[in-house]
Amino acid sequence: MMDRLDAAPGILGIAVSGTRVAQILYPRVARIAFAAGKPVARVLGIVIAHELGHLLLPPQSHSREGLMRASLNLQLAAARLLGFTLDQGALIRARVSEQPHMARGN
């Protein structure tokens, strides 16, 4: 769907902070994973986690390091070296614990 919306070529997913909807552009994820010789499942998981981060963190939540970088580092993703920063992890835990409906999956 996003491909039809002319999303920039490097965009692999989209989510807006404060909403409950994220979109992953699977064809793009698969294409870059295959081109780089990286496992599609691992790259897909990183993209999903990044977009969930946008749903759970404040607006403008890209960072210089970790999972919330603005662009995906395939080498770090494949080596399992991407994660939320300590501050981001704390914010996510606080957000989920203050909204019990999020923890229950409602």
C-alpha positions in Angstrom: 0.0 0.0 0.0 2.8 2.5 0.9 4.5 1.8 -2.4 1.4 3.2 -4.1 1.7 6.3 -1.8 5.2 7.0 -3.2 7.0 6.7 0.1 10.7 7.5 -0.2 12.7 4.5 -1.4 14.5 4.1 1.9 11.3 3.9 3.9 10.6 0.3 5.2 7.7 1.1 7.5 5.7 3.9 8.9 4.1 4.6 12.3 2.8 7.8 13.9 3.5 8.3 17.6 0.3 8.3 19.6 -1.6 6.0 17.3 -2.0 2.2 17.2 -1.3 1.6 13.6 2.1 0.8 11.9 2.7 -0.4 8.4 5.6 -2.5 7.3 6.6 -2.4 3.6 7.4 -6.1 3.4 8.4 -6.2 -0.3 11.0 -3.5 0.4 12.2 -5.3 3.6 12.6 -8.6 1.7 14.3 -6.8 -1.2 17.0 -5.2 0.9 17.5 -8.3 3.0 18.0 -10.5 -0.1 20.3 -7.9 -1.7 22.5 -7.7 1.4 22.4 -11.5 1.9 20.8 -11.1 5.4 18.0 -13.2 6.9 14.7 -11.6 5.9 13.2 -12.7 9.3 15.8 -10.8 11.2 15.6 -7.6 9.1 11.7 -7.8 9.3 11.9 -8.2 13.1 14.1 -5.1 13.4 11.8 -3.0 11.2 8.8 -4.1 13.2 10.5 -3.3 16.5 11.5 0.1 15.2 8.0 0.9 14.1 6.6 -0.3 17.5 9.1 2.0 19.1 7.5 4.9 17.2 4.1 3.9 18.6 5.4 3.7 22.2 7.9 6.6 22.3 7.3 10.3 22.0 7.2 12.0 18.6 10.6 12.6 16.9 12.0 9.5 18.6 14.8 8.7 16.1 18.2 8.4 17.8 21.9 8.4 16.8 22.3 4.8 18.1 20.4 1.7 18.5 17.2 0.4 17.1 15.6 3.9 16.6 18.2 5.2 14.2 16.6 6.9 11.2 18.2 4.4 8.8 18.7 0.7 9.2 22.2 -0.6 9.6 22.0 -4.1 8.2 25.3 -5.2 9.6 24.3 -4.3 13.2 20.8 -5.9 12.6 22.3 -9.1 11.3 24.7 -9.3 14.2 21.9 -8.7 16.7 23.5 -5.6 17.9 20.5 -3.3 17.7 18.2 -2.6 20.6 16.5 0.3 22.3 18.7 2.5 24.4 18.4 2.4 28.2 16.4 5.6 28.1 14.1 4.4 25.4 13.5 1.1 27.2 12.6 3.0 30.4 10.2 5.2 28.5 8.5 2.2 26.8 8.2 0.3 30.1 6.7 3.4 31.8 4.2 3.9 28.9 3.1 0.3 28.9 2.8 0.1 32.7 0.7 3.4 32.9 -1.7 2.1 30.3 -2.9 -1.3 31.5 -5.0 -1.9 28.3 -1.7 -1.9 26.3 -0.3 -4.7 28.5 -3.4 -6.8 28.2 -3.5 -6.5 24.4 -6.9 -4.7 24.2 
